[in-house]
Amino acid sequence: MPDDPLSNILRSKRETTRFQVLVEVAEHQPSIRQQEIAEKLGVTPQAISEYVRDLADDGFISAEGRGRYYVTHKGVEWVLNNAEVLESYARHVRRDIIHQVATWAAIADSDLKTGDSVGVYMKGGWLYAGRQPQTAMGMVIADAVCGADVGVARLAGIIDHTEGKVDVAKVPRIERGGSKMISPDKLHPLVKKADVIGAVGLEAYLALKNAKVNPDMFFGAREGVIEAAFHGMHCLILIVDEEFTDFLKRLETAGLSYTIHELVSQ
């Protein structure tokens, strides 16, 4: 897994421009005006023509007649993957480097008064503020009782927390056996360790239900599990086999640690 959130799109000006050109094509397809894209991106029309040709050669764009282009499924996947890289990098900047938002919302771990200096920390996936000094400190903007939401301004420092881990298990599609292939006996030990449980695909959902487990997430489970892991939660996700590899790539892009588990009955 990569040790930092950077990837080719952030290291290479050419890859960044290819990404921008493909996004512009997707926004204006099928009739794209290379002159307008050139002006928007600050490059020459000739350069845009070369980028379009290059993207077509890579299978990211298909041409249908003169000046008519469509982004292919492969191109959409490439844009989405790189968009996740950029999102992950932006999250890294906001979370680990810059803490200059106007006001943060946290849970008061005791009664707090306006102007109190408080330490901000993560516990159980939630942001807390209290009188104990922490690696990130701020100032209370209004009185709050213990357990209530409290506004914290002038936050400075890095919020100390450990990112969670993700246990990943593949579930066969229905034509390969579906949910009945998953062993509840192998599943239960993972369930006991998990703070958050997600399912991707009907077969994965029913594999959990067959084991008398109610998942916390189904719709949007991929994004939910990644976000929960960023907040320090230990996650378990069951995912149908055709989505499995793509999800692992997303975890690697996000820099999250994961373990693959085999739950299929022998």
C-alpha positions as a Markdown table, in Angstrom:
| # | Residue | x | y | z |
|---|---|---|---|---|
| 1 | Met | 0.0 | 0.0 | 0.0 |
| 2 | Pro | 1.2 | 3.5 | -0.7 |
| 3 | Asp | 2.7 | 5.4 | 2.3 |
| 4 | Asp | 1.4 | 8.8 | 1.2 |
| 5 | Pro | -1.8 | 10.1 | -0.5 |
| 6 | Leu | 0.0 | 11.2 | -3.6 |
| 7 | Ser | -0.3 | 9.4 | -6.9 |
| 8 | Asn | 0.4 | 10.0 | -10.6 |
| 9 | Ile | -2.3 | 12.6 | -11.0 |
| 10 | Leu | -0.7 | 14.7 | -8.3 |
| 11 | Arg | 2.9 | 14.1 | -9.4 |
| 12 | Ser | 2.5 | 14.6 | -13.1 |
| 13 | Lys | 1.2 | 17.8 | -14.8 |
| 14 | Arg | 0.4 | 15.7 | -17.9 |
| 15 | Glu | -1.8 | 13.3 | -15.9 |
| 16 | Thr | -3.5 | 16.3 | -14.3 |
| 17 | Thr | -4.3 | 17.8 | -17.7 |
| 18 | Arg | -5.5 | 14.5 | -19.1 |
| 19 | Phe | -7.9 | 14.3 | -16.1 |
| 20 | Gln | -9.1 | 17.8 | -16.7 |
| 21 | Val | -9.6 | 17.3 | -20.4 |
| 22 | Leu | -11.6 | 14.0 | -19.8 |
| 23 | Val | -13.8 | 15.8 | -17.3 |
| 24 | Glu | -14.5 | 18.6 | -19.8 |
| 25 | Val | -15.3 | 16.0 | -22.5 |
| 26 | Ala | -17.7 | 14.3 | -20.1 |
| 27 | Glu | -19.4 | 17.6 | -19.2 |
| 28 | His | -19.9 | 18.7 | -22.8 |
| 29 | Gln | -20.2 | 15.4 | -24.8 |
| 30 | Pro | -20.9 | 14.6 | -27.5 |
| 31 | Ser | -20.1 | 17.9 | -29.2 |
| 32 | Ile | -16.9 | 19.4 | -27.7 |
| 33 | Arg | -15.2 | 22.6 | -28.7 |
| 34 | Gln | -11.5 | 22.1 | -28.3 |
| 35 | Gln | -10.9 | 25.8 | -28.5 |
| 36 | Glu | -13.1 | 26.4 | -25.4 |
| 37 | Ile | -11.4 | 23.6 | -23.5 |
| 38 | Ala | -8.0 | 25.1 | -24.4 |
| 39 | Glu | -9.0 | 28.5 | -23.2 |
| 40 | Lys | -10.4 | 27.1 | -20.0 |
| 41 | Leu | -7.3 | 25.0 | -19.2 |
| 42 | Gly | -4.8 | 27.6 | -20.4 |
| 43 | Val | -3.2 | 25.4 | -23.1 |
| 44 | Thr | -3.2 | 25.5 | -27.0 |
| 45 | Pro | -5.9 | 23.9 | -29.1 |
| 46 | Gln | -3.2 | 21.8 | -30.6 |
| 47 | Ala | -2.3 | 20.4 | -27.2 |
| 48 | Ile | -6.0 | 19.7 | -26.5 |
| 49 | Ser | -6.2 | 17.8 | -29.8 |
| 50 | Glu | -3.2 | 15.7 | -28.8 |
| 51 | Tyr | -4.7 | 15.0 | -25.4 |
| 52 | Val | -8.0 | 13.9 | -26.9 |
| 53 | Arg | -6.2 | 11.7 | -29.4 |
| 54 | Asp | -4.1 | 10.2 | -26.5 |
| 55 | Leu | -7.2 | 9.6 | -24.4 |
| 56 | Ala | -8.9 | 7.9 | -27.4 |
| 57 | Asp | -5.9 | 5.7 | -27.9 |
| 58 | Asp | -6.1 | 4.6 | -24.3 |
| 59 | Gly | -9.8 | 3.7 | -24.7 |
| 60 | Phe | -11.0 | 6.5 | -22.4 |
| 61 | Ile | -12.8 | 8.3 | -25.2 |
| 62 | Ser | -14.7 | 7.1 | -28.3 |
| 63 | Ala | -15.1 | 9.2 | -31.4 |
| 64 | Glu | -18.3 | 9.1 | -33.5 |
| 65 | Gly | -17.9 | 11.3 | -36.4 |
| 66 | Arg | -16.0 | 14.6 | -36.7 |
| 67 | Gly | -16.0 | 16.5 | -33.4 |
| 68 | Arg | -18.3 | 14.1 | -31.6 |
| 69 | Tyr | -16.8 | 12.3 | -28.6 |
| 70 | Tyr | -18.1 | 10.2 | -25.7 |
| 71 | Val | -16.4 | 9.1 | -22.5 |
| 72 | Thr | -16.3 | 5.3 | -22.4 |
| 73 | His | -17.0 | 3.2 | -19.3 |
| 74 | Lys | -13.2 | 2.7 | -18.9 |
| 75 | Gly | -12.8 | 6.5 | -19.0 |
| 76 | Val | -15.5 | 7.0 | -16.4 |
| 77 | Glu | -13.8 | 4.5 | -14.1 |
| 78 | Trp | -10.5 | 6.3 | -14.6 |
| 79 | Val | -12.0 | 9.7 | -13.7 |
| 80 | Leu | -13.7 | 8.2 | -10.6 |
| 81 | Asn | -10.6 | 6.6 | -9.4 |
| 82 | Asn | -8.5 | 9.8 | -9.8 |
| 83 | Ala | -11.3 | 11.8 | -8.2 |
| 84 | Glu | -11.1 | 9.6 | -5.1 |
| 85 | Val | -7.3 | 10.2 | -5.0 |
| 86 | Leu | -7.9 | 14.0 | -5.1 |
| 87 | Glu | -10.6 | 13.6 | -2.4 |
| 88 | Ser | -8.3 | 11.5 | -0.2 |
| 89 | Tyr | -5.5 | 14.1 | -0.6 |
| 90 | Ala | -7.8 | 17.0 | 0.3 |
| 91 | Arg | -9.0 | 15.0 | 3.3 |
| 92 | His | -5.3 | 14.5 | 4.3 |
| 93 | Val | -4.7 | 18.2 | 4.0 |
| 94 | Arg | -7.8 | 19.2 | 6.0 |
| 95 | Arg | -7.4 | 16.5 | 8.7 |
| 96 | Asp | -3.6 | 16.2 | 9.2 |
| 97 | Ile | -2.1 | 19.6 | 8.1 |
| 98 | Ile | -4.6 | 22.5 | 8.1 |
| 99 | His | -7.0 | 23.0 | 11.0 |
| 100 | Gln | -8.2 | 26.5 | 10.3 |
| 101 | Val | -11.9 | 26.1 | 9.8 |
| 102 | Ala | -14.0 | 28.8 | 11.5 |
| 103 | Thr | -15.8 | 26.5 | 14.0 |
| 104 | Trp | -15.6 | 22.7 | 14.7 |
| 105 | Ala | -18.6 | 20.8 | 16.2 |
| 106 | Ala | -17.6 | 18.4 | 19.0 |
| 107 | Ile | -19.3 | 16.6 | 21.9 |
| 108 | Ala | -18.6 | 18.3 | 25.3 |
| 109 | Asp | -17.1 | 15.7 | 27.6 |
| 110 | Ser | -17.9 | 18.0 | 30.6 |
| 111 | Asp | -19.7 | 21.3 | 31.2 |
| 112 | Leu | -17.9 | 24.0 | 29.3 |
| 113 | Lys | -18.1 | 27.8 | 29.3 |
| 114 | Thr | -17.6 | 30.4 | 26.6 |
| 115 | Gly | -13.9 | 31.1 | 26.2 |
| 116 | Asp | -12.7 | 27.9 | 27.8 |
| 117 | Ser | -9.6 | 26.5 | 26.3 |
| 118 | Val | -10.3 | 22.9 | 25.4 |
| 119 | Gly | -8.5 | 19.9 | 23.9 |
| 120 | Val | -10.1 | 18.2 | 20.9 |
| 121 | Tyr | -9.8 | 14.4 | 20.4 |
| 122 | Met | -11.4 | 11.5 | 18.7 |
| 123 | Lys | -13.0 | 8.6 | 20.6 |
| 124 | Gly | -15.3 | 5.9 | 19.2 |
| 125 | Gly | -15.4 | 7.7 | 15.9 |
| 126 | Trp | -16.7 | 10.9 | 17.4 |
| 127 | Leu | -15.0 | 14.3 | 18.0 |
| 128 | Tyr | -14.9 | 15.4 | 21.7 |
| 129 | Ala | -13.8 | 18.6 | 23.5 |
| 130 | Gly | -12.7 | 18.7 | 27.1 |
| 131 | Arg | -10.6 | 20.5 | 29.6 |
| 132 | Gln | -7.7 | 17.9 | 29.4 |
| 133 | Pro | -4.9 | 19.2 | 27.1 |
| 134 | Gln | -4.6 | 17.4 | 23.8 |
| 135 | Thr | -2.5 | 17.6 | 20.6 |
| 136 | Ala | -5.2 | 19.9 | 19.1 |
| 137 | Met | -6.5 | 22.8 | 21.2 |
| 138 | Gly | -9.2 | 25.3 | 20.6 |
| 139 | Met | -11.6 | 27.8 | 22.3 |
| 140 | Val | -15.3 | 27.2 | 23.2 |
| 141 | Ile | -17.6 | 29.7 | 21.5 |
| 142 | Ala | -20.7 | 29.2 | 23.7 |
| 143 | Asp | -21.7 | 27.4 | 26.9 |
| 144 | Ala | -22.4 | 23.7 | 26.6 |
| 145 | Val | -23.4 | 21.0 | 29.1 |
| 146 | Cys | -21.7 | 17.6 | 29.2 |
| 147 | Gly | -22.9 | 15.5 | 26.2 |
| 148 | Ala | -24.2 | 18.4 | 24.1 |
| 149 | Asp | -22.7 | 19.6 | 20.9 |
| 150 | Val | -20.2 | 22.4 | 21.4 |
| 151 | Gly | -18.6 | 24.8 | 19.0 |
| 152 | Val | -14.8 | 25.1 | 19.0 |
| 153 | Ala | -13.0 | 27.9 | 17.3 |
| 154 | Arg | -9.3 | 28.7 | 16.7 |
| 155 | Leu | -8.4 | 25.0 | 16.5 |
| 156 | Ala | -4.7 | 24.5 | 16.2 |
| 157 | Gly | -2.7 | 21.3 | 16.0 |
| 158 | Ile | -3.3 | 17.7 | 14.8 |
| 159 | Ile | -6.3 | 15.8 | 16.2 |
| 160 | Asp | -4.7 | 12.7 | 17.7 |
| 161 | His | -6.4 | 9.5 | 16.6 |
| 162 | Thr | -5.6 | 6.1 | 15.0 |
| 163 | Glu | -7.3 | 5.2 | 11.7 |
| 164 | Gly | -9.3 | 2.0 | 11.9 |
| 165 | Lys | -8.7 | -1.3 | 10.0 |
| 166 | Val | -11.0 | -2.9 | 7.5 |
| 167 | Asp | -11.8 | -6.6 | 7.3 |
| 168 | Val | -12.9 | -7.5 | 3.8 |
| 169 | Ala | -14.6 | -10.8 | 2.8 |
| 170 | Lys | -15.7 | -11.7 | -0.7 |
| 171 | Val | -19.1 | -13.2 | -1.4 |
| 172 | Pro | -19.8 | -15.2 | -4.6 |
| 173 | Arg | -22.4 | -13.9 | -7.0 |
| 174 | Ile | -25.6 | -15.9 | -7.2 |
| 175 | Glu | -24.4 | -17.8 | -10.3 |
| 176 | Arg | -21.4 | -19.0 | -8.2 |
| 177 | Gly | -23.5 | -20.0 | -5.2 |
| 178 | Gly | -24.4 | -16.7 | -3.6 |
| 179 | Ser | -24.9 | -16.1 | 0.1 |
| 180 | Lys | -25.3 | -19.8 | 1.0 |
| 181 | Met | -21.6 | -20.3 | 0.3 |
| 182 | Ile | -20.6 | -18.2 | 3.3 |
| 183 | Ser | -19.9 | -20.0 | 6.6 |
| 184 | Pro | -21.6 | -18.3 | 9.6 |
| 185 | Asp | -19.1 | -20.0 | 11.8 |
| 186 | Lys | -16.2 | -18.2 | 10.0 |
| 187 | Leu | -18.2 | -14.9 | 9.9 |
| 188 | His | -19.1 | -14.6 | 13.6 |
| 189 | Pro | -15.6 | -14.0 | 14.9 |
| 190 | Leu | -15.2 | -11.1 | 12.5 |
| 191 | Val | -18.5 | -9.6 | 13.5 |
| 192 | Lys | -17.5 | -9.6 | 17.2 |
| 193 | Lys | -14.5 | -7.5 | 16.5 |
| 194 | Ala | -16.2 | -5.0 | 14.2 |
| 195 | Asp | -17.6 | -1.6 | 15.2 |
| 196 | Val | -19.2 | -1.1 | 11.8 |
| 197 | Ile | -20.5 | -3.7 | 9.4 |
| 198 | Gly | -21.3 | -3.1 | 5.7 |
| 199 | Ala | -22.6 | -5.1 | 2.8 |
| 200 | Val | -22.2 | -4.6 | -0.9 |
| 201 | Gly | -24.5 | -6.6 | -3.1 |
| 202 | Leu | -27.7 | -8.5 | -2.3 |
| 203 | Glu | -25.7 | -11.8 | -1.8 |
| 204 | Ala | -23.5 | -10.1 | 0.8 |
| 205 | Tyr | -26.5 | -8.6 | 2.6 |
| 206 | Leu | -28.2 | -12.0 | 2.8 |
| 207 | Ala | -25.0 | -13.8 | 3.9 |
| 208 | Leu | -25.0 | -11.5 | 7.0 |
| 209 | Lys | -28.8 | -12.0 | 7.5 |
| 210 | Asn | -28.3 | -15.8 | 7.3 |
| 211 | Ala | -25.8 | -15.5 | 10.1 |
| 212 | Lys | -28.3 | -13.4 | 12.2 |
| 213 | Val | -26.3 | -10.2 | 11.7 |
| 214 | Asn | -27.9 | -6.9 | 10.7 |
| 215 | Pro | -25.4 | -4.7 | 8.7 |
| 216 | Asp | -25.1 | -1.1 | 9.7 |
| 217 | Met | -24.7 | -0.1 | 6.0 |
| 218 | Phe | -26.0 | -1.3 | 2.7 |
| 219 | Phe | -26.7 | 1.6 | 0.4 |
| 220 | Gly | -23.4 | 3.6 | 0.1 |
| 221 | Ala | -21.6 | 1.0 | 2.2 |
| 222 | Arg | -18.2 | 1.4 | 0.4 |
| 223 | Glu | -18.0 | 5.1 | 1.1 |
| 224 | Gly | -19.5 | 4.6 | 4.6 |
| 225 | Val | -16.9 | 2.0 | 5.6 |
| 226 | Ile | -14.0 | 4.1 | 4.3 |
| 227 | Glu | -15.3 | 7.2 | 6.2 |
| 228 | Ala | -15.8 | 5.1 | 9.4 |
| 229 | Ala | -12.3 | 3.7 | 9.1 |
| 230 | Phe | -10.9 | 7.2 | 8.8 |
| 231 | His | -12.6 | 8.0 | 12.1 |
| 232 | Gly | -10.9 | 5.1 | 13.8 |
| 233 | Met | -13.6 | 2.5 | 13.6 |
| 234 | His | -12.8 | -1.2 | 13.0 |
| 235 | Cys | -14.9 | -2.2 | 10.0 |
| 236 | Leu | -16.1 | -5.4 | 8.4 |
| 237 | Ile | -17.4 | -5.4 | 4.8 |
| 238 | Leu | -18.8 | -8.3 | 2.9 |
| 239 | Ile | -18.7 | -7.5 | -0.8 |
| 240 | Val | -19.7 | -9.4 | -3.9 |
| 241 | Asp | -16.8 | -10.8 | -5.9 |
| 242 | Glu | -17.1 | -8.6 | -9.0 |
| 243 | Glu | -16.8 | -5.5 | -6.8 |
| 244 | Phe | -14.0 | -6.9 | -4.6 |
| 245 | Thr | -10.9 | -5.9 | -6.5 |
| 246 | Asp | -12.1 | -2.3 | -7.2 |
| 247 | Phe | -12.9 | -1.8 | -3.5 |
| 248 | Leu | -9.4 | -3.0 | -2.5 |
| 249 | Lys | -8.0 | -0.4 | -4.8 |
| 250 | Arg | -10.1 | 2.3 | -3.2 |
| 251 | Leu | -8.8 | 1.3 | 0.2 |
| 252 | Glu | -5.2 | 1.4 | -1.0 |
| 253 | Thr | -5.8 | 4.8 | -2.6 |
| 254 | Ala | -7.2 | 6.1 | 0.7 |
| 255 | Gly | -4.1 | 4.6 | 2.5 |
| 256 | Leu | -6.2 | 2.4 | 4.8 |
| 257 | Ser | -5.0 | -0.9 | 6.1 |
| 258 | Tyr | -7.1 | -4.0 | 5.4 |
| 259 | Thr | -7.2 | -7.8 | 5.8 |
| 260 | Ile | -8.8 | -10.2 | 3.4 |
| 261 | His | -10.7 | -13.1 | 4.9 |
| 262 | Glu | -12.0 | -16.3 | 3.2 |
| 263 | Leu | -15.4 | -17.1 | 4.5 |
| 264 | Val | -16.6 | -19.6 | 1.8 |
| 265 | Ser | -17.5 | -23.0 | 3.1 |
| 266 | Gln | -15.2 | -25.8 | 1.8 |
